[in-house]
Amino acid sequence: MLIDSVTGKITTKADVFSFGVVLMELLTGMMALDEDRPEESQYLAAWFWHIKSNKEKLMAAIDPALDKKEETFESIATIAELAGHCTAREPSQRPDMGHAVNVLSPLVEKWKPLDDENEEYSGIDYSLPLTQMVKGWQEAEGKDSSYLDLEDSKGSIPARPTGFAESFTSADGR
């Protein structure tokens, strides 16, 4: 059980824990909780903690869809270490998301597709922020309706349903 859930406090450290679990899911291709797996591996975070420091076990656990060559192991090990750090038992031992960004940012350069590697990627400037890329695609396609309209999506979630409380107190949950 996540310590944060015992206290009932919602903190950014709980989000960091969740991010670590998502990293584990991406590396292994496994779900965070799978009762069909053997008992020792039903909870991905607990199981991953036992295997992340052993190169052979870690490589065996990596999703077959990922490139498991020796030259990519350094990146895989870096992500595995970050995932472990993010899922530390004590919330105070988990990093801030800024640390996660600093760890992952150098890997982005290594994993960017090469310009000539695939025609599908030609003409895309990966240095642009995603919103600018989408706007560029919309302009290039004449604002085809199949593309996401970033301006229209801002108001798609209602502010508050009718009769919804302005705030909640502990008495509201009883």
Buried (B, 14 or more C-beta within 10 A) or exposed (E): EBBBEEEEEEEEBBBBBBBBBEBBBEBBEBEBEEEEBEEEBBBBBEBBBEBBEEEEEBBEBBEEEBEBEEEBBEBBBBBBBBBBBBBBEEBEEBBEBEBBEEBBEEBEEEEEEEEEEEEEEEEEEEEEEEEEBBBBBBEEEEEEEEBEEEEEEEEEEEEEEEEEEEEEEEEEEE
